[in-house]
Amino acid sequence: MAACPPLARSRNDVRPPAGANPKTPAWAQKDYVLKNWIKEERQRRRNFLADQVLEPNEPRPEYLKPGKAKKLWFAIRKPFWNALWPLNEAMNYRLFHGIYAVRRCVTVFLLPMWLTHYVIKYHVATVPGSIQIQKAPIYPGDEDKVKA
């Protein structure tokens, strides 16, 4: 069983670091524009990474200790996280991505839809005349469509 990394750490990236100078693909060897673009992009990445290093005199953000609610949530989540981590690694780190996507769908779509349905069914529809439904017209000879 693989050891579970800290909760804040993301998956290991398989790409080379930004400072590396990987070989240009064979199909792009003769493409002058693409070759220059790749060079510019590498330099842009190097500059960005160099800008991320804080100078000694720059202020550093204060570390905020997690509150009681966050500690409780982490205590509840940790056993599940540890149990599912090997499976997540085996699935190329897509399991937790799927779990977070489902959570997002539930919180953004399902719960608001259910809440709207509940309010309309039990609070709006109980008031007489609040929802009007037009019934289909019944013509002579349509006795089979009439509900008893």
C-alpha positions as CSV (number, residue, x, y, z in Angstrom):
1,M,0.0,0.0,0.0
2,A,1.4,3.4,-1.0
3,A,1.7,6.0,1.7
4,C,-0.8,8.8,1.5
5,P,0.8,12.3,0.8
6,P,-0.2,15.3,2.8
7,L,-3.7,16.6,1.9
8,A,-2.4,19.9,0.4
9,R,0.1,18.2,-2.0
10,S,-1.0,17.7,-5.5
11,R,-0.2,14.7,-7.8
12,N,3.3,14.2,-9.1
13,D,3.6,15.8,-12.5
14,V,5.2,13.7,-15.2
15,R,6.2,16.6,-17.3
16,P,9.8,17.9,-17.1
17,P,10.4,21.0,-15.0
18,A,10.0,24.4,-16.7
19,G,13.8,25.0,-16.8
20,A,14.5,21.8,-18.7
21,N,15.3,22.0,-22.3
22,P,13.5,19.1,-23.9
23,K,14.2,18.1,-27.5
24,T,12.0,19.7,-30.2
25,P,9.7,17.2,-31.8
26,A,10.7,15.9,-35.3
27,W,7.7,17.4,-37.0
28,A,8.6,20.9,-35.7
29,Q,12.3,20.8,-36.5
30,K,12.0,22.9,-39.7
31,D,9.1,25.1,-38.5
32,Y,10.8,28.5,-37.8
33,V,7.8,30.1,-36.2
34,L,7.1,27.2,-33.9
35,K,10.8,26.9,-32.9
36,N,10.9,30.6,-31.9
37,W,7.6,30.3,-30.1
38,I,8.8,27.4,-28.1
39,K,12.0,29.3,-27.2
40,E,9.9,32.3,-26.1
41,E,7.5,30.2,-24.1
42,R,10.4,28.5,-22.3
43,Q,11.9,31.9,-21.4
44,R,8.5,33.1,-20.3
45,R,8.2,30.1,-17.9
46,R,11.7,30.7,-16.6
47,N,10.9,34.3,-15.9
48,F,7.6,33.4,-14.2
49,L,9.3,30.9,-11.9
50,A,12.1,33.4,-11.1
51,D,9.4,35.9,-10.1
52,Q,7.8,33.5,-7.7
53,V,10.9,33.5,-5.4
54,L,10.4,35.9,-2.5
55,E,13.2,38.2,-1.6
56,P,14.3,38.2,2.1
57,N,12.7,41.6,2.7
58,E,9.4,40.8,1.1
59,P,6.5,40.1,3.5
60,R,5.3,36.5,3.7
61,P,1.7,35.6,4.2
62,E,0.8,34.6,7.7
63,Y,0.0,31.0,8.3
64,L,-3.6,30.7,9.6
65,K,-4.2,27.7,11.9
66,P,-7.2,25.7,10.8
67,G,-10.3,26.3,12.9
68,K,-12.4,23.7,14.8
69,A,-14.7,23.0,11.9
70,K,-11.8,22.5,9.5
71,K,-10.0,20.2,12.0
72,L,-13.3,18.2,12.4
73,W,-13.7,17.9,8.6
74,F,-10.1,16.7,8.1
75,A,-10.5,14.2,11.0
76,I,-13.6,12.8,9.3
77,R,-12.1,12.8,5.8
78,K,-8.7,11.4,6.6
79,P,-9.6,7.7,7.0
80,F,-11.5,7.8,3.7
81,W,-8.7,9.6,2.0
82,N,-6.1,7.1,3.2
83,A,-8.3,4.2,2.2
84,L,-8.9,5.5,-1.3
85,W,-5.4,6.9,-2.0
86,P,-3.9,3.7,-3.5
87,L,-6.9,3.3,-5.8
88,N,-6.6,6.9,-6.8
89,E,-2.9,6.3,-7.7
90,A,-3.8,3.2,-9.6
91,M,-6.4,5.2,-11.6
92,N,-3.8,7.9,-12.5
93,Y,-5.2,10.3,-10.0
94,R,-8.6,10.5,-11.7
95,L,-10.7,9.1,-8.8
96,F,-10.5,12.2,-6.6
97,H,-11.1,14.3,-9.7
98,G,-14.3,12.4,-10.3
99,I,-15.4,12.7,-6.7
100,Y,-14.9,16.4,-6.8
101,A,-16.8,16.7,-10.1
102,V,-19.7,14.7,-8.6
103,R,-19.7,16.9,-5.5
104,R,-19.8,20.0,-7.7
105,C,-22.7,18.6,-9.7
106,V,-24.6,17.9,-6.5
107,T,-24.0,21.3,-4.9
108,V,-24.5,23.4,-8.1
109,F,-27.3,21.4,-9.8
110,L,-29.0,18.8,-7.7
111,L,-29.5,20.6,-4.4
112,P,-30.9,23.8,-6.0
113,M,-33.2,21.8,-8.2
114,W,-34.5,19.8,-5.3
115,L,-34.9,22.9,-3.2
116,T,-36.9,24.6,-5.9
117,H,-39.1,21.5,-6.4
118,Y,-39.7,21.3,-2.6
119,V,-40.7,25.0,-2.3
120,I,-43.0,24.9,-5.3
121,K,-44.6,21.6,-4.3
122,Y,-45.2,22.3,-0.6
123,H,-45.3,26.1,-0.3
124,V,-46.4,27.5,-3.6
125,A,-48.8,24.8,-5.0
126,T,-50.7,24.6,-1.7
127,V,-52.1,28.1,-2.3
128,P,-55.3,27.8,-4.4
129,G,-54.9,29.5,-7.8
130,S,-51.1,29.9,-7.5
131,I,-50.4,27.4,-10.3
132,Q,-52.8,27.2,-13.2
133,I,-52.6,24.3,-15.6
134,Q,-54.6,24.4,-18.8
135,K,-56.3,21.1,-19.4
136,A,-56.6,19.7,-22.9
137,P,-60.0,20.3,-24.5
138,I,-62.3,17.4,-24.6
139,Y,-64.6,17.1,-27.7
140,P,-67.7,14.9,-28.2
141,G,-66.6,11.4,-28.9
142,D,-63.4,11.6,-26.8
143,E,-64.9,9.8,-23.8
144,D,-61.9,7.5,-23.6
145,K,-59.6,10.5,-22.8
146,V,-61.7,11.5,-19.8
147,K,-60.2,10.4,-16.5
148,A,-62.7,9.2,-14.0
